[in-house]
Amino acid sequence: MPPPKWAPRSAPIPAEPVAADGAPKSGVPPATVLVVDDDENNRDILGRVLQMKGYAVVLAASGPEAIEKVASQAIDLVLLDIMMPEVSGLDVLKALRTSHPREALPIIMATAKDQPKDVVDALEMGANDYVTKPLDFAVVMARIEGQLSLKRAMGEIRRLNDELQRRNQFIRRTFGRYLSDEVVASLLETPEGTRLGGEKRTVTLLMSDLRGFTAAADRLEPEQVVRLLNNYLGAMSEVITRFQGTIDEFIGDGILALFGAPLDREDDAARAAACAVAMQIAMAEVNETNHRGGLPEVQMGVAVHTGEVIVGNIGSQTRAKYGVVGTNVNLTARIESFTLPGQVLVSQSTVDGAGDTLVLGESRSFQAKGFKDPIAAYELKGVRGAHGAMLPEAEEELRPLTREIPVSFTVVDGTHIRQASAEGRFVRASPSGAWVSSEQKAPPRANVRIRVRDAAGAELPVELYAKVVEGESDGGFAVRFSSAPPEVVELIRSALPSA
């Protein structure tokens, strides 16, 4: 019997897809069903019924022909007879499953009722479902639509998963530059990762800040300022990441890092202290890079403090950040403000948390703005153990100058003037500090802005920022330069005996 005119064996039977109630689904391409049966009557009748139900139909009379059809055109589902001569339906199933998994190509086996073993074998070999002969068309249609619905659902799941993976990769690429891998993983992989809110947790906070950066930036071009900042922040970020810290944020030329969030470890306090030491040591390389690039040297102060904070996602539904808030964040900032260039100060709570791993210098007490009781902190000299390192001696000997250098100075608090300008003289100095002889007192740890005059009495067109090392002396006070302009350094060197 020749193939029916409506069903050419070399091409799918076109069809208008229909809904469950028989109405056409406009704009939705029909699913293509491959009917494989060596009996021409069965094949043609089933093809006609499928076409009437809105499917595109492809017919195959043998196993090899079915395999060729699947390889050469897009097939959504295969209705496969088991009992066929030469190449059985099970052989075809086995061949198709080598390259088409269940979820990608549903295969429904057609078998006689008295052959249950064929059904079991087919399901074990990868068949999705089966129908029994003689075929009940209502059952066949239900099984076909069920498998196609499942395939569509699986396809949608794959699409959404791919979209989620692309989104997550974008987030990792974007925010991985600012947050540690642990924070990004916490945001992406836990159900509560992006939920606003937080929890109380004891963490160790590290805060660093460049000394005299603002004054240095005023003398540089914008492109140079950005290069200097990127050089510094890039080097410090590598150190913090190496010590498993979480960079909470960059605050201009300052850094706030967390040890103990989002993951806490037993040695958080010791690692934070070791990280601070490593950061100060890394400043030598930062300044070497600055020197090669024609940029000024910079100095940094670092504070480490351990205490309870609120940590979590802070912000709004449209814009949020992972961060910390609380009194101990402010306290860390206050301790950092008392650090000298090249110095690390650690609080008593950090000393308690780190145990005997810290090599400490003298203890100092400070009266900080916003805190009733004095703040005690230790100068950190180094760290013992796995992350052991010692800080180099920061101070250079102040040598008597062959000629005194006249200066005027003002005590400042940030950008605010705390004390009127006073006169003084550098009588001993080095490229990193000086003794200021003056009748005017300057409080310990105060920030001072200094204007320097040359041998002819002309004021240099630059400002020098420094921090008072010693104060309340009748003869004057010592300062350590936060950022010394090259003009000032050259003037000091010209007045040293070895010049």
N, C-alpha and C positions, 0 to 999 in steps of 0.2 A: 504494500500500500504506500503510495507516494506521500511525502510530508504535506500537511495542509498548507494552502496558499497563504494563510494568515500567520504562519509560523515558519519562516525560512530558517533552516538549521544553522546558517552561517552568521546570524545576527540576532540580537535580543528582540523580543516582541515588545514594541513600545506600548506604554500604558499610561493612563492618567491616574495618579495616586488618589486614593479615596480614604475618607475618614471611616470611623466605625459605623456610622449611619449611612454609608454609601455615597456621601457628598464628596466631590473632588476637593483635594487639598491644593489650592493654587500656589505656585511658586516652590513646591517641595518636590525634588526629583524622586522618581519611583525607585524603590529598591529592586535590585536585579537578582533573580533567583535562578540558579542552574538546576534543571531537572535532569537526572541521570537514570535512565532505565532502558534496558535492551528491548523491552516490549513497546513497539511503536504506538499501539492504541493507548496503553497506559500513559505513555509519555505525552502524547498529543492531548488527551483529555485533561490531564493534570495541568498542562501548559495553558489550555483554554480557560480553565477555572481560575488559575492564578492571574491571567490577564484580566479577566472580568473583575477581579478583586483589586486591580490597580497596580499590579507588579509588572515590571519588565521581565521577560522570560527568555532564557537561553536553554536550548535542548541539546543533550548529548546521548548517543546510543551505546556508548561503551566507556570502559574505564580509561583507556588512553585518550579518547576524545575529551573526556571530562577534565583530565589533567591538563590537556592542551588549552582548553577553554579558560580554566582558572589562571593559567600562566599568561594568556594573551589579552585578557580583558578584565575589567573590574567586576567582580562578583561579590554580592553582599551575603548570600546564603546558598548552601548546596543541599538539595533534597536527593539523597543517594540510595539507590536500590542495592541491597546486599547481594542477592543472587543474580550474578551476571556471568556469562561464559568467559573463559580465558582469564581475564583480570576481574576479580570479584570486587564488590564494594568495599570490603575490608582492606584489600590491597590499595585501592584508591585512597581510602581514608588514611592509611599509614603513609602513603606518598605525600599527600597534601599536608599532613601534620608536620612534616620536616621543615616546612617553610611558612606555614600559616597557623598560628596558635588559635586556640578555641575562641578567645575574645575578638580576634580579628576576622575570622571566617567561621561562622556557625555552620555545623554540618548535622543534618537530621537524617538518620538512617531509616529506610523502609524495609521491613522484614515480615515474614509470615508469622502467624500467631504461635505455631508449633516449633519455633526455633529460639527459645529463650537464651541459649548459649551464645548465639550470634549477637543478641542485644548486649549481654554482659561483656563479650569481647570488644564490641564496638565502643561501649562507654569507657572501658579501660584503655582503649587505644586513642581516645580523644574525641569521640562523638559528643555533641552537645545534647542530643535528644533522639528519640526514635518514635516512629509511628508503625502501626501494624496493618498488614494487608488482610482482606481487601480494605482499601483506604476509605475512611470516613472523612469527607472533605471538610466538614466543620471542624473536626479535630485537627486535621492537617493545617488549616488556616490559623487556628488558635496557636498551634505549636510554632508555626512560622512567625507569626506576629510577636509571640512571646520572646523568641530568640532574637528577632530584629530589634525589639524594644530594649532588650538587655544589651545588645551590641551598641545601640545608640547611647544608652546610659553609660556604658563603659567608655565609649568615645568621648562623651562629655566630661567624664571624670578625668580622662587622660588630658583633654584640652585644658581643664581647670588646673590640673596638676602642673602641666607645662607652663601655664600662665603664672602660677604661684612660684614655680622655680625661677622663672625669668624675673619676677618681682623681687624674690629673695636675693637673687644674684645681684640685681641692681642695688638693693639696700646694702648688701655686703660690700660691693665695690664703692658705693658712695659713703656710707657711714663707717666703713672699716678704716677710713683715713683719720677718723676722729675718735672712735671708740675702740676698745679692745675687742678681740674676737669673742671673749666671754660675754660681754654686754650684748653684742649683736646676736649671738646665739640665744641668749636669754630672751631678747625681744622677739626673735623669730620662731623659736622652737617650743616655747611654753605657752599654754593657753592664756595665762595672765600676763604675758610678756609686754603687751602694749597697753594694758589697763592702767588708767591714771590711779595714783595712790602710792603709798609707800609703807615702810615698816621701820620701827626703831631697831638700830643695830649698832654695835660697837665696832668702829673702824679706825684705822690709822690714816690720818690725812697728811699729805705732803704738799706744801705750798712753796713755790719759788718765785723770785722776782729779780729782774735785772736792776742793778744800781746805776743811776744816772742815764738811763736809756732815753728819757725825754729830752735831756739836754743834748745828748749825742744826736738824736733824731733831728733836732732843730738845725743842725749843721750839715745834714745830709740831704741829697736828692731823694724824692719818694722811692725811686727804683732801688737806691742803696739801702733805704730803711727796710724795704720788703726783703731784700737779699739778706740783710743782717738778721732780721727776725726769723726767716725761714731756715737759715743756717743754724741758729740757736735752737729754735723749737724742734727742728728735725733731729738734731743730735740728742736733745733731752728726751724726745719721744721714744727714740730707740733704746735709751737706757731704761726708761720707765717700763717699757714693754718687756725688756729682758728680765726685769725683776718682778714681772707679773702684776704690775700696777694697772689700774684703770684711769685713763686720763679723763677727768670729769669735764674740764674745759680749759681753753686758753683765754686768759684775761689780759688782752694786750700783750705785754711782754712777760706776763705771769702765767704760771701753770698750777692747776689744782689737780692732784692725783689721789686716788683712793686705793687703800690696801685693806681688803676685807669685804668688798662689794664689787660685783654681785656675788662672788664666791669668797668665802672666808677660809683662811688657813691658820694653822696654829702659830706660824712664824710671821704673821703679818707685820707686827711692830718691828721685828729685827730686819725683815726684808726692806721695809720702808726706810729705815735708818741707813742700811747698806746702799740703797738706791740713791739717797741724798749724797752720800760720800762719793759714789760713782759719778753722779751728775757734776759735782764740783771738780773731780779729776778730769772729766770730759771737757771742761771749759778751756783747758789748755789747747786742745785740738780745735775747739770752736774759734778761739782767738788766733790760732795759727792760720786757719782758713780766712778769717777776717783780714789778717795782715796781708795775705797773698792777694786778696781782692781789693785792697786799698780801703778797708773799713776799719773803724776804731776798735780797740779792745774793749770788752765789756766784762763786768763782774756781777756775780749773782749771790744772793742770800737765800737760804733754804731753812724752813721750819718743819718739824715733824711732831705731830701731836696725836694722841689716842683718846677717843671719847665716844660717847653715844650721840648718834645723829639720826635724822629721818632720811632714809634713802629710798628712791623709787622713781617712777615716771611723774614728772612735775610739769604742769602746763595746762593746756586745753585740749579738746578733742581734735582740733585742727593743727595744733603745734605743741609739741611736748619734748622734753629732754630727760635723759636719765641723769639724776644728780642727787646732791645731798643738801640739806638745810639744817640749821640748828646753831645753838650757842657755840658749840665746839668748832664749827667752821670759822666763826668770827674770831674765836680765841687763837686758832692757828694763824689767821691773818695778822693778829696783833703780835704774836711771837715772831713771825717773819719780819715784821716792820722793825724789830730791834736787832736783826742780824747785821753784821758787818759784811762788806764785800768779801766773798770767798769763804764765808762762815756757815756752819750748820748748827742750829739750836734745836734741842729736843726737850720735850716736856717731861715732867716726872712720871706721868702715866705711860709714856712711851718707854722710858727707862724701866719701869716696872714690868711692862709687857715683853720687852726684849731680853730681860734677864742679864746675865753677865757677858753678853756678846758685845756690848758697847764699851768703847774706850772713851772716857769722859774727861773733859777739862773742868774748869771752874764753873760753879753754879752762880747764877745771877738772878736777881729779882727785879721785876719791872712793874711799874704802875701803869697799866694800860687803860686807855680811854674806853669807857663802857663797862669796866669791871671794878667792883668794889675792892676786892682783895688783890694784893700784889701777885704777879705771875712769876713763878720760878721756872727757870730753864737752864739746861746744861749745854756747854759748848761740846759738840761731838768731834772727837779727834780721829776716830776710826772705828772699825768693826772687826771683831774676831769671827772665826768659823768659816763656813763654806763660802761666804761672800766677803771674806776678810779683805780689808784695804785700809790704808792710813792716809789722811789728808796731809799734803805737804805744808810746811810752815808758810803762812801767807804773808807775814810781815817782813819788810826789808828794814835794815837798820837805818835810822834817821841820822844822817851825818851833818855836822855843822857846815853851813854855807860860807863861802868866801865873801859873799855880800848878801845882806838880808834882802828879802823880796817883799815889798810893801803890798798889802792886800786890804780889802774891805770885805766883811762877811755879814750874812743875815741868816738867822735861824728861821727855818721854814718847816711847815707841816704840810706835805703834799705841795699844793700850789699856793698855800696861804702863808703869809709872813707872820711869824710869831714874835719877832723881836726886831727892833730898828737896826739899821745898818751900823756896824762898828768898825773901828780901824784896828789893824794888827800887822804883824810881820811874820813871814816864814823865816825862822832862824836855824832850824834843822829840817832836813827833808830827804826824800828819796822819790823816785818816779811814781811810787804808790801811796805816799802819805807825807805829812809834815807836822812840825810843832809850830803852833800859832802863838806867838807872844802877843798878849793883849791884856789890857785892864778889864775888858768886858768878859764876863763869864758866859760859858756855853754849857748847857746841861749834858750829862752823859747820854750817849746814843742819839743825840739830836741830829737832825739833818741840817746841813748848812750850805748856803750858796755863796761862793767866794768869787770875787773879782780881783784879778791879779794885775799889778802894774810892772812894767819893765824897768830897766836900770835908769832910763830917762824920765821915769814917772808917768809914762803914757799907759793908759788902761788897755789891756789886751781885749780885742773884740770877741771874747768868748767867756763863758761862765764855767766855773769849776764847781762840781757838787761833791760833797764829802760827808762822812758820818763821824761824829765825835767819839773817839775811843776813850779818852779821859777828860774829865771836866772838873768844875769847881776848884780850880787851882788859881792861886794868886798870880802865878807867872804865865798862865795861858793854858792851852789844852792841845792834845794830839788829835789829828784827824786821819782817817783813811779815805783815800779818794774813791768815789763811786765810779766815776768816769772822767779821766783826765784828758782834755784836749791836747793834741800834739804840740801846740804852741806853748802850753804850760809845762809839759814834760821837757821840752827842749830848753826852756828858760831855767828850770831847776837844774838840769844837767850842766848847763853852762856855768852855774854858780857852785857846783860841787868841786871839791879840791882836785879831783882826778881829771877835771875837764882840761 
